[in-house]
């Protein structure tokens, strides 16, 4: 009877820890989403936009930045930002990349379809190889 009570206590302790762990994960998820939305609203201005960025070294970048209707080239280092020049809009190749990119759902569905096809091909291969093995076993038994 004492052994049974220890098992029940162990199982109860396990489920208690599991519920607390899931609760902490849920709180962490919603807190992260809240902070991300808060920062997006606070720091996501409508007048400043990074058009393009190129890495020069491990901690130095060259960026084209739009401020209002004007474009600027700047260099970013670890601790400094250097103005290079003002750019003409006519000299820039401005294309909207985001419109052509598929969303996460489309990419996920495409990957899922490839995985299902690969699994189907693998199962067909296994069934074909089983048939070949069965036929070779029959040939050996007939001899």
C-alpha positions in Angstrom: 0.0 0.0 0.0 2.9 2.3 0.8 4.4 1.6 -2.6 1.1 2.6 -4.3 1.0 5.9 -2.5 4.5 6.7 -3.6 3.6 6.1 -7.2 0.5 8.3 -6.9 2.6 11.1 -5.3 5.3 10.8 -8.0 2.7 10.9 -10.8 0.9 13.9 -9.2 4.3 15.7 -8.8 5.2 15.0 -12.4 1.9 16.4 -13.7 2.1 19.4 -11.4 5.6 20.3 -12.8 4.4 19.7 -16.3 1.4 22.0 -15.9 3.6 24.7 -14.3 6.1 24.4 -17.2 3.3 24.7 -19.9 1.9 27.7 -18.0 5.4 29.4 -18.0 5.8 28.7 -21.7 2.4 30.3 -22.5 3.2 33.4 -20.4 6.5 33.7 -22.1 4.9 33.4 -25.6 2.3 36.1 -24.9 4.8 38.4 -23.2 7.2 38.2 -26.2 4.3 39.0 -28.6 3.2 41.9 -26.5 6.8 43.4 -26.3 7.2 42.9 -30.1 4.0 44.7 -30.9 4.9 47.5 -28.4 8.3 48.0 -30.0 6.9 47.8 -33.5 4.5 50.6 -32.7 7.0 52.7 -30.8 10.0 52.4 -33.1 8.3 51.7 -36.4 8.2 55.2 -37.8 6.7 56.1 -41.1 9.3 58.7 -42.1 12.5 56.6 -41.9 13.1 53.4 -43.9 16.2 51.3 -44.6 16.0 50.6 -48.3 19.1 48.4 -48.7 22.0 47.2 -46.6 25.3 45.6 -47.5 27.8 44.1 -45.2 31.3 45.4 -45.7 33.1 43.6 -42.8 31.9 41.7 -39.8 30.7 44.8 -38.0 30.5 47.5 -40.8 27.6 48.1 -43.1 26.7 50.4 -46.0 23.1 51.4 -46.1 20.7 53.4 -48.3 18.2 55.1 -46.0 15.0 57.0 -47.0 14.1 59.9 -44.7 11.0 61.5 -45.9 11.3 61.8 -49.7 15.1 62.0 -49.7 17.7 59.2 -49.9 21.0 59.0 -48.2 24.0 56.7 -48.2 25.5 56.0 -44.7 28.2 53.8 -43.3 27.5 52.0 -40.0 30.3 50.8 -37.8 30.3 49.3 -34.3 30.1 52.6 -32.6 29.7 55.2 -35.3 27.4 56.3 -38.2 29.0 58.2 -41.0 27.1 60.3 -43.6 28.5 59.5 -47.1 26.2 61.4 -49.6 22.7 62.4 -50.6 21.4 60.2 -53.4 19.1 61.0 -56.3 16.0 58.9 -56.6 16.5 58.6 -60.3 19.8 56.8 -59.8 18.4 54.2 -57.5 16.8 50.9 -58.6 13.8 50.9 -56.3 11.7 47.7 -56.6 9.1 46.3 -54.3 10.4 42.9 -53.3 7.8 42.1 -50.7 4.9 41.9 -53.2 6.5 39.0 -55.0 7.5 36.9 -52.0 5.1 34.1 -51.0 3.8 34.1 -47.4 4.7 31.6 -44.8 1.6 29.6 -45.4 2.4 29.1 -49.1 6.0 28.1 -48.3 4.8 25.7 -45.6 2.2 24.0 -47.8 4.8 23.6 -50.6 7.3 22.0 -48.2 4.6 19.8 -46.8 3.6 18.6 -50.2 7.2 17.7 -51.1 7.6 15.8 -47.8 4.4 13.8 -48.4 5.5 13.0 -52.0 8.9 11.9 -50.7 7.3 9.6 -48.1 5.0 8.2 -50.7 7.9 7.5 -53.0 9.8 5.9 -50.1 6.9 3.7 -49.2 6.4 2.6 -52.9 10.1 1.8 -53.0 9.9 -0.3 -49.9 6.8 -2.2 -51.2 8.6 -2.8 -54.6 11.7 -4.1 -52.8 9.6 -6.4 -50.7 8.0 -7.8 -53.8 11.4 -8.4 -55.4 12.6 -10.1 -52.2 9.5 -12.3 -52.1 10.0 -13.3 -55.8 13.7 -14.1 -55.2 12.8 -16.2 -52.2 10.3 -18.2 -54.3 13.0 -18.7 -57.0 15.4 -20.0 -54.4 12.8 -22.3 -52.9 11.9 -23.8 -56.3 15.5 -24.8 -57.0 
